[in-house]
């Protein structure tokens, strides 16, 4: 199962914050996580590495407060 999951994944540096929020909310609604942490995500999603690696501001990489 894990091998199939890895084979179906691809690293992306431009996942918009809105998409991350939608995934988080769906995981809560499906009972995968115990609480809805969607509102807390901006405190934990760190774009600093991507900003340095790409030379772009986090807003250009998909961050939206």
N, CA, C, O and CB atoms as a CASP TS submission, in Angstrom:
PFRMAT TS
TARGET T0000
AUTHOR 0000-0000-0000
METHOD Language model
MODEL 1
PARENT N/A
ATOM      1  N   UNK     1       0.831  -1.186   0.000  1.00  0.00           N
ATOM      2  CA  UNK     1       0.000   0.000   0.000  1.00  0.00           C
ATOM      3  C   UNK     1       0.874   1.247   0.000  1.00  0.00           C
ATOM      4  O   UNK     1       0.640   2.176  -0.773  1.00  0.00           O
ATOM      5  CB  UNK     1      -0.945  -0.001   1.208  1.00  0.00           C
ATOM      6  N   UNK     2       1.893   1.266   0.878  1.00  0.00           N
ATOM      7  CA  UNK     2       2.766   2.446   0.952  1.00  0.00           C
ATOM      8  C   UNK     2       3.503   2.647  -0.363  1.00  0.00           C
ATOM      9  O   UNK     2       3.671   3.783  -0.806  1.00  0.00           O
ATOM     10  CB  UNK     2       3.776   2.307   2.110  1.00  0.00           C
ATOM     11  N   UNK     3       3.938   1.578  -0.985  1.00  0.00           N
ATOM     12  CA  UNK     3       4.659   1.673  -2.264  1.00  0.00           C
ATOM     13  C   UNK     3       3.758   2.294  -3.331  1.00  0.00           C
ATOM     14  O   UNK     3       4.210   3.137  -4.106  1.00  0.00           O
ATOM     15  CB  UNK     3       5.151   0.272  -2.725  1.00  0.00           C
ATOM     16  N   UNK     4       2.511   1.893  -3.376  1.00  0.00           N
ATOM     17  CA  UNK     4       1.569   2.478  -4.343  1.00  0.00           C
ATOM     18  C   UNK     4       1.358   3.961  -4.065  1.00  0.00           C
ATOM     19  O   UNK     4       1.279   4.769  -4.991  1.00  0.00           O
ATOM     20  CB  UNK     4       0.218   1.738  -4.299  1.00  0.00           C
ATOM     21  N   UNK     5       1.268   4.312  -2.785  1.00  0.00           N
ATOM     22  CA  UNK     5       1.083   5.722  -2.432  1.00  0.00           C
ATOM     23  C   UNK     5       2.276   6.550  -2.885  1.00  0.00           C
ATOM     24  O   UNK     5       2.108   7.631  -3.449  1.00  0.00           O
ATOM     25  CB  UNK     5       0.876   5.879  -0.916  1.00  0.00           C
ATOM     26  N   UNK     6       3.481   6.044  -2.639  1.00  0.00           N
ATOM     27  CA  UNK     6       4.695   6.768  -3.040  1.00  0.00           C
ATOM     28  C   UNK     6       4.763   6.891  -4.555  1.00  0.00           C
ATOM     29  O   UNK     6       5.113   7.949  -5.078  1.00  0.00           O
ATOM     30  CB  UNK     6       5.959   6.056  -2.507  1.00  0.00           C
ATOM     31  N   UNK     7       4.434   5.831  -5.253  1.00  0.00           N
ATOM     32  CA  UNK     7       4.467   5.857  -6.721  1.00  0.00           C
ATOM     33  C   UNK     7       3.464   6.854  -7.304  1.00  0.00           C
ATOM     34  O   UNK     7       3.657   7.343  -8.418  1.00  0.00           O
ATOM     35  CB  UNK     7       4.184   4.464  -7.275  1.00  0.00           C
ATOM     36  N   UNK     8       2.402   7.159  -6.567  1.00  0.00           N
ATOM     37  CA  UNK     8       1.373   8.082  -7.053  1.00  0.00           C
ATOM     38  C   UNK     8       1.572   9.510  -6.566  1.00  0.00           C
ATOM     39  O   UNK     8       0.727  10.371  -6.809  1.00  0.00           O
ATOM     40  CB  UNK     8       0.015   7.599  -6.630  1.00  0.00           C
ATOM     41  N   UNK     9       2.668   9.764  -5.890  1.00  0.00           N
ATOM     42  CA  UNK     9       2.945  11.105  -5.372  1.00  0.00           C
ATOM     43  C   UNK     9       4.004  11.790  -6.208  1.00  0.00           C
ATOM     44  O   UNK     9       4.858  11.146  -6.817  1.00  0.00           O
ATOM     45  CB  UNK     9       3.389  11.041  -3.909  1.00  0.00           C
ATOM     46  N   UNK    10       3.932  13.088  -6.223  1.00  0.00           N
ATOM     47  CA  UNK    10       4.976  13.875  -6.865  1.00  0.00           C
ATOM     48  C   UNK    10       5.171  15.140  -6.048  1.00  0.00           C
ATOM     49  O   UNK    10       4.197  15.766  -5.630  1.00  0.00           O
ATOM     50  CB  UNK    10       4.617  14.209  -8.351  1.00  0.00           C
ATOM     51  N   UNK    11       6.420  15.521  -5.817  1.00  0.00           N
ATOM     52  CA  UNK    11       6.644  16.738  -5.027  1.00  0.00           C
ATOM     53  C   UNK    11       6.259  17.982  -5.827  1.00  0.00           C
ATOM     54  O   UNK    11       6.613  18.123  -6.997  1.00  0.00           O
ATOM     55  CB  UNK    11       8.119  16.829  -4.582  1.00  0.00           C
ATOM     56  N   UNK    12       5.543  18.858  -5.183  1.00  0.00           N
ATOM     57  CA  UNK    12       5.147  20.112  -5.806  1.00  0.00           C
ATOM     58  C   UNK    12       5.570  21.252  -4.902  1.00  0.00           C
ATOM     59  O   UNK    12       5.433  21.165  -3.682  1.00  0.00           O
ATOM     60  CB  UNK    12       3.619  20.153  -6.075  1.00  0.00           C
ATOM     61  N   UNK    13       6.079  22.313  -5.486  1.00  0.00           N
ATOM     62  CA  UNK    13       6.451  23.482  -4.686  1.00  0.00           C
ATOM     63  C   UNK    13       5.408  24.583  -4.798  1.00  0.00           C
ATOM     64  O   UNK    13       5.554  25.643  -4.190  1.00  0.00           O
ATOM     65  CB  UNK    13       7.816  24.012  -5.118  1.00  0.00           C
ATOM     66  N   UNK    14       4.374  24.342  -5.562  1.00  0.00           N
ATOM     67  CA  UNK    14       3.381  25.391  -5.772  1.00  0.00           C
ATOM     68  C   UNK    14       1.974  24.947  -5.373  1.00  0.00           C
ATOM     69  O   UNK    14       1.005  25.216  -6.083  1.00  0.00           O
ATOM     70  CB  UNK    14       3.389  25.823  -7.224  1.00  0.00           C
ATOM     71  N   UNK    15       1.870  24.263  -4.228  1.00  0.00           N
ATOM     72  CA  UNK    15       0.557  23.879  -3.752  1.00  0.00           C
ATOM     73  C   UNK    15      -0.073  25.099  -3.087  1.00  0.00           C
ATOM     74  O   UNK    15       0.418  25.561  -2.057  1.00  0.00           O
ATOM     75  CB  UNK    15       0.639  22.667  -2.766  1.00  0.00           C
ATOM     76  N   UNK    16      -1.137  25.618  -3.653  1.00  0.00           N
ATOM     77  CA  UNK    16      -1.767  26.797  -3.074  1.00  0.00           C
ATOM     78  C   UNK    16      -2.308  26.522  -1.667  1.00  0.00           C
ATOM     79  O   UNK    16      -2.784  25.423  -1.384  1.00  0.00           O
ATOM     80  CB  UNK    16      -2.892  27.282  -3.977  1.00  0.00           C
ATOM     81  N   UNK    17      -2.231  27.511  -0.804  1.00  0.00           N
ATOM     82  CA  UNK    17      -2.720  27.365   0.562  1.00  0.00           C
ATOM     83  C   UNK    17      -4.186  26.965   0.569  1.00  0.00           C
ATOM     84  O   UNK    17      -4.620  26.225   1.452  1.00  0.00           O
ATOM     85  CB  UNK    17      -2.522  28.664   1.345  1.00  0.00           C
ATOM     86  N   UNK    18      -4.951  27.440  -0.399  1.00  0.00           N
ATOM     87  CA  UNK    18      -6.359  27.052  -0.482  1.00  0.00           C
ATOM     88  C   UNK    18      -6.526  25.544  -0.657  1.00  0.00           C
ATOM     89  O   UNK    18      -7.439  24.947  -0.087  1.00  0.00           O
ATOM     90  CB  UNK    18      -7.034  27.783  -1.633  1.00  0.00           C
ATOM     91  N   UNK    19      -5.654  24.937  -1.438  1.00  0.00           N
ATOM     92  CA  UNK    19      -5.697  23.487  -1.643  1.00  0.00           C
ATOM     93  C   UNK    19      -5.335  22.762  -0.354  1.00  0.00           C
ATOM     94  O   UNK    19      -5.961  21.763   0.001  1.00  0.00           O
ATOM     95  CB  UNK    19      -4.742  23.067  -2.781  1.00  0.00           C
ATOM     96  N   UNK    20      -4.325  23.264   0.342  1.00  0.00           N
ATOM     97  CA  UNK    20      -3.932  22.661   1.616  1.00  0.00           C
ATOM     98  C   UNK    20      -5.099  22.736   2.597  1.00  0.00           C
ATOM     99  O   UNK    20      -5.367  21.774   3.318  1.00  0.00           O
ATOM    100  CB  UNK    20      -2.677  23.369   2.202  1.00  0.00           C
ATOM    101  N   UNK    21      -5.790  23.867   2.627  1.00  0.00           N
ATOM    102  CA  UNK    21      -6.954  24.013   3.511  1.00  0.00           C
ATOM    103  C   UNK    21      -8.067  23.030   3.133  1.00  0.00           C
ATOM    104  O   UNK    21      -8.689  22.430   4.009  1.00  0.00           O
ATOM    105  CB  UNK    21      -7.488  25.457   3.456  1.00  0.00           C
ATOM    106  N   UNK    22      -8.314  22.867   1.835  1.00  0.00           N
ATOM    107  CA  UNK    22      -9.357  21.949   1.384  1.00  0.00           C
ATOM    108  C   UNK    22      -9.034  20.510   1.775  1.00  0.00           C
ATOM    109  O   UNK    22      -9.916  19.765   2.201  1.00  0.00           O
ATOM    110  CB  UNK    22      -9.538  22.053  -0.130  1.00  0.00           C
ATOM    111  N   UNK    23      -7.777  20.125   1.630  1.00  0.00           N
ATOM    112  CA  UNK    23      -7.356  18.773   2.005  1.00  0.00           C
ATOM    113  C   UNK    23      -7.535  18.569   3.508  1.00  0.00           C
ATOM    114  O   UNK    23      -8.039  17.535   3.946  1.00  0.00           O
ATOM    115  CB  UNK    23      -5.881  18.523   1.596  1.00  0.00           C
ATOM    116  N   UNK    24      -7.119  19.563   4.291  1.00  0.00           N
ATOM    117  CA  UNK    24      -7.247  19.467   5.739  1.00  0.00           C
ATOM    118  C   UNK    24      -8.710  19.347   6.154  1.00  0.00           C
ATOM    119  O   UNK    24      -9.054  18.514   6.993  1.00  0.00           O
ATOM    120  CB  UNK    24      -6.606  20.680   6.410  1.00  0.00           C
ATOM    121  N   UNK    25      -9.559  20.170   5.574  1.00  0.00           N
ATOM    122  CA  UNK    25     -10.989  20.137   5.915  1.00  0.00           C
ATOM    123  C   UNK    25     -11.603  18.795   5.528  1.00  0.00           C
ATOM    124  O   UNK    25     -12.400  18.236   6.282  1.00  0.00           O
ATOM    125  CB  UNK    25     -11.742  21.288   5.211  1.00  0.00           C
ATOM    126  N   UNK    26     -11.238  18.277   4.360  1.00  0.00           N
ATOM    127  CA  UNK    26     -11.756  16.984   3.915  1.00  0.00           C
ATOM    128  C   UNK    26     -11.307  15.863   4.848  1.00  0.00           C
ATOM    129  O   UNK    26     -12.083  14.955   5.144  1.00  0.00           O
ATOM    130  CB  UNK    26     -11.301  16.691   2.481  1.00  0.00           C
ATOM    131  N   UNK    27     -10.056  15.920   5.314  1.00  0.00           N
ATOM    132  CA  UNK    27      -9.568  14.896   6.233  1.00  0.00           C
ATOM    133  C   UNK    27     -10.362  14.910   7.539  1.00  0.00           C
ATOM    134  O   UNK    27     -10.640  13.855   8.109  1.00  0.00           O
ATOM    135  CB  UNK    27      -8.074  15.103   6.520  1.00  0.00           C
ATOM    136  N   UNK    28     -10.722  16.090   8.007  1.00  0.00           N
ATOM    137  CA  UNK    28     -11.552  16.208   9.214  1.00  0.00           C
ATOM    138  C   UNK    28     -12.959  15.664   8.952  1.00  0.00           C
ATOM    139  O   UNK    28     -13.489  14.890   9.749  1.00  0.00           O
ATOM    140  CB  UNK    28     -11.627  17.685   9.682  1.00  0.00           C
ATOM    141  N   UNK    29     -13.549  16.067   7.850  1.00  0.00           N
ATOM    142  CA  UNK    29     -14.911  15.634   7.530  1.00  0.00           C
ATOM    143  C   UNK    29     -15.007  14.127   7.316  1.00  0.00           C
ATOM    144  O   UNK    29     -16.046  13.524   7.586  1.00  0.00           O
ATOM    145  CB  UNK    29     -15.404  16.355   6.292  1.00  0.00           C
ATOM    146  N   UNK    30     -13.927  13.519   6.833  1.00  0.00           N
ATOM    147  CA  UNK    30     -13.901  12.071   6.620  1.00  0.00           C
ATOM    148  C   UNK    30     -13.536  11.300   7.884  1.00  0.00           C
ATOM    149  O   UNK    30     -13.536  10.069   7.885  1.00  0.00           O
ATOM    150  CB  UNK    30     -12.922  11.730   5.518  1.00  0.00           C
ATOM    151  N   UNK    31     -13.224  12.018   8.957  1.00  0.00           N
ATOM    152  CA  UNK    31     -12.887  11.371  10.218  1.00  0.00           C
ATOM    153  C   UNK    31     -11.445  10.912  10.314  1.00  0.00           C
ATOM    154  O   UNK    31     -11.101  10.148  11.217  1.00  0.00           O
ATOM    155  CB  UNK    31     -13.777  10.211  10.429  1.00  0.00           C
ATOM    156  N   UNK    32     -10.593  11.361   9.402  1.00  0.00           N
ATOM    157  CA  UNK    32      -9.184  10.983   9.424  1.00  0.00           C
ATOM    158  C   UNK    32      -8.442  11.745  10.513  1.00  0.00           C
ATOM    159  O   UNK    32      -7.517  11.209  11.124  1.00  0.00           O
ATOM    160  CB  UNK    32      -8.535  11.240   8.059  1.00  0.00           C
ATOM    161  N   UNK    33      -8.834  12.981  10.760  1.00  0.00           N
ATOM    162  CA  UNK    33      -8.280  13.749  11.869  1.00  0.00           C
ATOM    163  C   UNK    33      -9.406  14.106  12.825  1.00  0.00           C
ATOM    164  O   UNK    33     -10.562  14.252  12.427  1.00  0.00           O
ATOM    165  CB  UNK    33      -7.553  15.028  11.363  1.00  0.00           C
ATOM    166  N   UNK    34      -9.041  14.244  14.097  1.00  0.00           N
ATOM    167  CA  UNK    34     -10.046  14.427  15.152  1.00  0.00           C
ATOM    168  C   UNK    34     -10.608  15.839  15.219  1.00  0.00           C
ATOM    169  O   UNK    34     -11.737  16.032  15.669  1.00  0.00           O
ATOM    170  CB  UNK    34      -9.452  14.074  16.483  1.00  0.00           C
ATOM    171  N   UNK    35      -9.846  16.821  14.781  1.00  0.00           N
ATOM    172  CA  UNK    35     -10.309  18.198  14.843  1.00  0.00           C
ATOM    173  C   UNK    35     -10.054  18.927  13.538  1.00  0.00           C
ATOM    174  O   UNK    35      -9.212  18.514  12.741  1.00  0.00           O
ATOM    175  CB  UNK    35      -9.637  18.930  15.985  1.00  0.00           C
ATOM    176  N   UNK    36     -10.777  20.003  13.326  1.00  0.00           N
ATOM    177  CA  UNK    36     -10.589  20.826  12.124  1.00  0.00           C
ATOM    178  C   UNK    36      -9.490  21.850  12.409  1.00  0.00           C
ATOM    179  O   UNK    36      -9.702  22.803  13.158  1.00  0.00           O
ATOM    180  CB  UNK    36     -11.931  21.540  11.703  1.00  0.00           C
ATOM    181  N   UNK    37      -8.328  21.652  11.814  1.00  0.00           N
ATOM    182  CA  UNK    37      -7.173  22.525  12.056  1.00  0.00           C
ATOM    183  C   UNK    37      -6.969  23.527  10.925  1.00  0.00           C
ATOM    184  O   UNK    37      -5.941  24.202  10.861  1.00  0.00           O
ATOM    185  CB  UNK    37      -5.910  21.690  12.233  1.00  0.00           C
ATOM    186  N   UNK    38      -7.940  23.619  10.048  1.00  0.00           N
ATOM    187  CA  UNK    38      -7.818  24.474   8.866  1.00  0.00           C
ATOM    188  C   UNK    38      -7.414  25.904   9.211  1.00  0.00           C
ATOM    189  O   UNK    38      -6.548  26.475   8.548  1.00  0.00           O
ATOM    190  CB  UNK    38      -9.123  24.490   8.107  1.00  0.00           C
ATOM    191  N   UNK    39      -8.016  26.480  10.218  1.00  0.00           N
ATOM    192  CA  UNK    39      -7.713  27.871  10.584  1.00  0.00           C
ATOM    193  C   UNK    39      -6.304  28.029  11.141  1.00  0.00           C
ATOM    194  O   UNK    39      -5.746  29.125  11.094  1.00  0.00           O
ATOM    195  CB  UNK    39      -8.721  28.373  11.603  1.00  0.00           C
ATOM    196  N   UNK    40      -5.723  26.959  11.667  1.00  0.00           N
ATOM    197  CA  UNK    40      -4.385  27.016  12.261  1.00  0.00           C
ATOM    198  C   UNK    40      -3.259  26.779  11.263  1.00  0.00           C
ATOM    199  O   UNK    40      -2.093  27.000  11.592  1.00  0.00           O
ATOM    200  CB  UNK    40      -4.284  26.008  13.360  1.00  0.00           C
ATOM    201  N   UNK    41      -3.578  26.339  10.066  1.00  0.00           N
ATOM    202  CA  UNK    41      -2.547  25.952   9.096  1.00  0.00           C
ATOM    203  C   UNK    41      -1.501  27.033   8.810  1.00  0.00           C
ATOM    204  O   UNK    41      -0.314  26.708   8.761  1.00  0.00           O
ATOM    205  CB  UNK    41      -3.202  25.568   7.814  1.00  0.00           C
ATOM    206  N   UNK    42      -1.879  28.299   8.619  1.00  0.00           N
ATOM    207  CA  UNK    42      -0.847  29.297   8.298  1.00  0.00           C
ATOM    208  C   UNK    42       0.246  29.407   9.365  1.00  0.00           C
ATOM    209  O   UNK    42       1.358  29.837   9.058  1.00  0.00           O
ATOM    210  CB  UNK    42      -1.494  30.651   8.109  1.00  0.00           C
ATOM    211  N   UNK    43      -0.048  29.027  10.602  1.00  0.00           N
ATOM    212  CA  UNK    43       0.963  29.071  11.660  1.00  0.00           C
ATOM    213  C   UNK    43       2.007  27.975  11.484  1.00  0.00           C
ATOM    214  O   UNK    43       3.119  28.095  11.999  1.00  0.00           O
ATOM    215  CB  UNK    43       0.301  28.942  13.028  1.00  0.00           C
ATOM    216  N   UNK    44       1.666  26.912  10.766  1.00  0.00           N
ATOM    217  CA  UNK    44       2.543  25.751  10.679  1.00  0.00           C
ATOM    218  C   UNK    44       3.128  25.496   9.297  1.00  0.00           C
ATOM    219  O   UNK    44       4.070  24.715   9.166  1.00  0.00           O
ATOM    220  CB  UNK    44       1.803  24.553  11.110  1.00  0.00           C
ATOM    221  N   UNK    45       2.598  26.131   8.278  1.00  0.00           N
ATOM    222  CA  UNK    45       3.115  25.954   6.919  1.00  0.00           C
ATOM    223  C   UNK    45       4.194  27.008   6.688  1.00  0.00           C
ATOM    224  O   UNK    45       3.918  28.208   6.666  1.00  0.00           O
ATOM    225  CB  UNK    45       1.967  26.070   5.844  1.00  0.00           C
ATOM    226  N   UNK    46       5.416  26.541   6.518  1.00  0.00           N
ATOM    227  CA  UNK    46       6.576  27.426   6.411  1.00  0.00           C
ATOM    228  C   UNK    46       7.091  27.459   4.967  1.00  0.00           C
ATOM    229  O   UNK    46       7.547  26.445   4.438  1.00  0.00           O
ATOM    230  CB  UNK    46       7.700  26.966   7.376  1.00  0.00           C
ATOM    231  N   UNK    47       7.014  28.594   4.361  1.00  0.00           N
ATOM    232  CA  UNK    47       7.449  28.746   2.969  1.00  0.00           C
ATOM    233  C   UNK    47       8.889  29.247   2.857  1.00  0.00           C
ATOM    234  O   UNK    47       9.372  29.458   1.744  1.00  0.00           O
ATOM    235  CB  UNK    47       6.520  29.701   2.240  1.00  0.00           C
ATOM    236  N   UNK    48       9.588  29.444   3.976  1.00  0.00           N
ATOM    237  CA  UNK    48      10.908  30.084   3.926  1.00  0.00           C
ATOM    238  C   UNK    48      11.911  29.307   3.071  1.00  0.00           C
ATOM    239  O   UNK    48      12.690  29.916   2.338  1.00  0.00           O
ATOM    240  CB  UNK    48      11.457  30.238   5.332  1.00  0.00           C
ATOM    241  N   UNK    49      11.907  27.981   3.151  1.00  0.00           N
ATOM    242  CA  UNK    49      12.831  27.206   2.332  1.00  0.00           C
ATOM    243  C   UNK    49      12.517  27.395   0.853  1.00  0.00           C
ATOM    244  O   UNK    49      13.422  27.620   0.050  1.00  0.00           O
ATOM    245  CB  UNK    49      12.768  25.716   2.707  1.00  0.00           C
ATOM    246  N   UNK    50      11.240  27.305   0.490  1.00  0.00           N
ATOM    247  CA  UNK    50      10.858  27.470  -0.907  1.00  0.00           C
ATOM    248  C   UNK    50      11.164  28.878  -1.412  1.00  0.00           C
ATOM    249  O   UNK    50      11.554  29.055  -2.566  1.00  0.00           O
ATOM    250  CB  UNK    50       9.376  27.166  -1.085  1.00  0.00           C
ATOM    251  N   UNK    51      10.989  29.884  -0.544  1.00  0.00           N
ATOM    252  CA  UNK    51      11.315  31.251  -0.940  1.00  0.00           C
ATOM    253  C   UNK    51      12.799  31.368  -1.275  1.00  0.00           C
ATOM    254  O   UNK    51      13.169  31.993  -2.269  1.00  0.00           O
ATOM    255  CB  UNK    51      10.939  32.243   0.177  1.00  0.00           C
ATOM    256  N   UNK    52      13.646  30.764  -0.443  1.00  0.00           N
ATOM    257  CA  UNK    52      15.090  30.806  -0.702  1.00  0.00           C
ATOM    258  C   UNK    52      15.457  29.997  -1.942  1.00  0.00           C
ATOM    259  O   UNK    52      16.273  30.429  -2.756  1.00  0.00           O
ATOM    260  CB  UNK    52      15.864  30.279   0.511  1.00  0.00           C
ATOM    261  N   UNK    53      14.847  28.820  -2.079  1.00  0.00           N
ATOM    262  CA  UNK    53      15.187  27.928  -3.188  1.00  0.00           C
ATOM    263  C   UNK    53      14.732  28.466  -4.540  1.00  0.00           C
ATOM    264  O   UNK    53      15.403  28.259  -5.551  1.00  0.00           O
ATOM    265  CB  UNK    53      14.577  26.569  -2.956  1.00  0.00           C
ATOM    266  N   UNK    54      13.591  29.156  -4.560  1.00  0.00           N
ATOM    267  CA  UNK    54      13.038  29.617  -5.836  1.00  0.00           C
ATOM    268  C   UNK    54      13.271  31.102  -6.102  1.00  0.00           C
ATOM    269  O   UNK    54      13.169  31.561  -7.240  1.00  0.00           O
ATOM    270  CB  UNK    54      11.564  29.335  -5.876  1.00  0.00           C
ATOM    271  N   UNK    55      13.587  31.854  -5.033  1.00  0.00           N
ATOM    272  CA  UNK    55      13.725  33.296  -5.189  1.00  0.00           C
ATOM    273  C   UNK    55      12.385  34.010  -5.298  1.00  0.00           C
ATOM    274  O   UNK    55      12.335  35.194  -5.629  1.00  0.00           O
ATOM    275  CB  UNK    55      14.554  33.599  -6.403  1.00  0.00           C
ATOM    276  N   UNK    56      11.299  33.293  -5.020  1.00  0.00           N
ATOM    277  CA  UNK    56       9.957  33.877  -5.108  1.00  0.00           C
ATOM    278  C   UNK    56       9.412  34.128  -3.707  1.00  0.00           C
ATOM    279  O   UNK    56       9.796  33.449  -2.755  1.00  0.00           O
ATOM    280  CB  UNK    56       9.001  32.950  -5.905  1.00  0.00           C
ATOM    281  N   UNK    57       8.524  35.094  -3.584  1.00  0.00           N
ATOM    282  CA  UNK    57       7.828  35.356  -2.334  1.00  0.00           C
ATOM    283  C   UNK    57       6.774  34.264  -2.119  1.00  0.00           C
ATOM    284  O   UNK    57       6.294  33.649  -3.071  1.00  0.00           O
ATOM    285  CB  UNK    57       7.174  36.775  -2.344  1.00  0.00           C
ATOM    286  N   UNK    58       6.428  34.040  -0.852  1.00  0.00           N
ATOM    287  CA  UNK    58       5.477  32.973  -0.553  1.00  0.00           C
ATOM    288  C   UNK    58       4.132  33.182  -1.244  1.00  0.00           C
ATOM    289  O   UNK    58       3.465  32.208  -1.594  1.00  0.00           O
ATOM    290  CB  UNK    58       5.270  32.871   0.943  1.00  0.00           C
ATOM    291  N   UNK    59       3.729  34.422  -1.444  1.00  0.00           N
ATOM    292  CA  UNK    59       2.471  34.691  -2.141  1.00  0.00           C
ATOM    293  C   UNK    59       2.520  34.190  -3.588  1.00  0.00           C
ATOM    294  O   UNK    59       1.507  33.739  -4.123  1.00  0.00           O
ATOM    295  CB  UNK    59       2.160  36.194  -2.114  1.00  0.00           C
ATOM    296  N   UNK    60       3.691  34.267  -4.216  1.00  0.00           N
ATOM    297  CA  UNK    60       3.844  33.781  -5.585  1.00  0.00           C
ATOM    298  C   UNK    60       3.876  32.252  -5.637  1.00  0.00           C
ATOM    299  O   UNK    60       3.660  31.651  -6.689  1.00  0.00           O
ATOM    300  CB  UNK    60       5.118  34.351  -6.206  1.00  0.00           C
ATOM    301  N   UNK    61       4.148  31.635  -4.485  1.00  0.00           N
ATOM    302  CA  UNK    61       4.198  30.172  -4.404  1.00  0.00           C
ATOM    303  C   UNK    61       2.867  29.569  -3.972  1.00  0.00           C
ATOM    304  O   UNK    61       2.757  28.350  -3.841  1.00  0.00           O
ATOM    305  CB  UNK    61       5.287  29.742  -3.439  1.00  0.00           C
ATOM    306  N   UNK    62       1.864  30.396  -3.750  1.00  0.00           N
ATOM    307  CA  UNK    62       0.543  29.896  -3.436  1.00  0.00           C
ATOM    308  C   UNK    62       0.034  30.203  -2.055  1.00  0.00           C
ATOM    309  O   UNK    62      -1.093  29.837  -1.721  1.00  0.00           O
ATOM    310  CB  UNK    62       0.526  28.475  -3.619  1.00  0.00           C
ATOM    311  N   UNK    63       0.845  30.878  -1.221  1.00  0.00           N
ATOM    312  CA  UNK    63       0.388  31.211   0.126  1.00  0.00           C
ATOM    313  C   UNK    63      -0.642  32.322   0.068  1.00  0.00           C
ATOM    314  O   UNK    63      -0.461  33.322  -0.627  1.00  0.00           O
ATOM    315  CB  UNK    63       1.568  31.623   1.019  1.00  0.00           C
ATOM    316  N   UNK    64      -1.703  32.135   0.792  1.00  0.00           N
ATOM    317  CA  UNK    64      -2.709  33.178   0.950  1.00  0.00           C
ATOM    318  C   UNK    64      -3.232  33.097   2.376  1.00  0.00           C
ATOM    319  O   UNK    64      -3.719  32.048   2.798  1.00  0.00           O
ATOM    320  CB  UNK    64      -3.871  33.028  -0.097  1.00  0.00           C
ATOM    321  N   UNK    65      -3.139  34.170   3.107  1.00  0.00           N
ATOM    322  CA  UNK    65      -3.548  34.167   4.525  1.00  0.00           C
ATOM    323  C   UNK    65      -5.035  33.953   4.670  1.00  0.00           C
ATOM    324  O   UNK    65      -5.549  33.922   5.788  1.00  0.00           O
ATOM    325  CB  UNK    65      -3.153  35.476   5.205  1.00  0.00           C
TER
END
